[in-house]
Amino acid sequence: MFLRIWRLLTIVLSALVTGMAFCHALELPAKMQYPGWLDVMLQNSLYVAFGPPNIGAFIEVLAPLAAIALAILVRKHQKALPLTLLAVGFMLLAFPVIFFAFTEPANIIFRKATPTSIPTNWQQLRNQWEYSHLARFFCHLAGLSALIASVLVEIPTTFPSITVTNNNVPSS
């Protein structure tokens, strides 16, 4: 029962972090058209709940940790372990690798900016930020899919046959 609860918790955390990344992916086309002052204003107001010390950062860290723990729990499950490890790999690629290599460096500069003092390279920073989030979304989606598949591969594909007798009571 503990394994089932942990799997559910891990899938829910993964779904939440995938949803946060999906928000960024959906916003990308519109945000690529915004002027610098508006982009800086949004970066410093709209996305506050995504980062530390808020819930978004907590979920971002907790999801891959839960997946790592799940991999340990399913280490003897020959079908589920490779898919769980694949999920862990994608989640770790999204956070911390892509996040700290591309997203956070742009965040640091945007946090210091104001709508009246935008960085001279704001377009390059915006592109870096937006496309890193798009890459993170695809990593999180792949990780979530692998987690779900790791559960599905353990569901039996055949079921015992049941015959019905004359008195409508099933027997095997």
N, C-alpha and C positions, 0 to 999 in steps of 0.2 A: 504494500500500500504506500509506503514511503516513497518508493521509486516513482509510482504513478503521480503522486503529489508533486515531487520534485520536477518531473517531466513537464507537468502542467505549468508550474511556476516558471520554469525556464522558457517554455513556449510563450507564455504571456509576457514576460520581460522582453523577449526577443521581438514579439509583435509590437510592443510599445515603442521600442527603439527603432524598429523598422518604420513605424508610423510617423515618428518624429522626422526621420530622414526623408520619408515620402512627402511630408509637408514642404521641405526645402526643394525637392524635385519638382513639385507642382508649381512652386513660386518662381522657379528659374526663368521661364520665358518672359514673364512680366518684369521681373527685377532687372533683367539685362537691358531694359529700355529706360530705366529710371536715371535721372541726373545724379551726380555725385552727392549733392547735399541730402537728397532724399534717401539714397542708399545708406549713407552714414547715419542718418536719423533712425532708419529702421534697424540697422545693426545694433544701435545702442538703446533701443527701446523695445522693439518687438521680440527680440531673441533673448531677453534677460532670463526668462524661466528655463531656457535650454541649458544654460551653463551653471558653473558652481556659484553659490552653494545650493542651488535649486534642484528640484526633482528631476529635471532632464539629465543633469550630470550624474545624479545618483543612479538612474536607470541605465545610463550609458556605461557605467562602470560595473554595475551589478549583473547585467545581462551576460556578458562574456564570462564573468566569474561563476555564475550559475551553470553555464554551459560546460565550463571546465570541470566543475563538481559533478555534473551529469555524466561526463565522459568517464570519470573515475567510477561512478556508480554502475555504468553499463559496460565496464571493461571486459566482462566475461560474455557479453552478448555479441556473438559473431556477426550478426546482421546489423545491429544498431550501432555498434562502436564506430565503424568507418564513417558512417553518415554523421554521427555526433561529433567526431573529430573534424570532419569537413566543416560542420557548422562553427565549431570553435575557431578554425582557421579563418573563415570568412569574417567572423565577428572580430577577431584580433586584427585582421587586416583593416577593417573599418575603424576600430578603436583598439589600440592606440596608434597604429602605423599611419594611416592616411590622415587621421585627425591631427596628430602632432607634427607630421611632415608638411601638411598643406593648409589645413583649416585654422589651427591655432595661431600660426604666424600671422595670418591675415587678421584674426580676431584681435591680437595684441595691438596691432596698428590701428584698427578701427575703434577700439576702446578709447584710444587717446584722441581720436578725431572728434570734431563737432561739425554740424551742418555749415558753419561759417569758416571752418578751417579743415578742409578735406585734404587727404594726402595727395601729392602730385601724381602718384601712380595708382590712384584709387581704382581705375578700370582694370588694371592688372590684378590688383588685390581682390576686387569683386569677382573676376573670372576665376581666380584661384579658389576663392571661398565657395562660389557656386558650384563649380565643377568637382571640387573635392567632396561636396555634399552629395552630388549626383553619384559619384563613385561609391561613396559610403552607403547610399541607399541600395545600390545593386549588391553590394557586399552583404548588407543586412538582410535583404530579400533572399539571397542565396542561402545565408545562414539559417534563416527561419524556415525556408523550404527544406533544407537538409534535416533540421530538427523534426519537422512534421513527418518527413519520410522515414526517419529513424524509428518513429513509433509505428508507422504504417507497415514497415517490413516485418514487424513482429506479430501482426494480426494474421491468424491462420487463413489460408485461402480455401481450404476445404473444411467442411463441417461433417460431423457424424450423420449418417443417414437415419431418418426416423420413419418408421412405418406405423400406419394407423390400423388398429385391429377393429373388429366388428363393433366393439362397444366404445369406439372413439377415444380410447386411451392409448396415447403413444407408447410404443415399446421399441427397444433397439435390438 
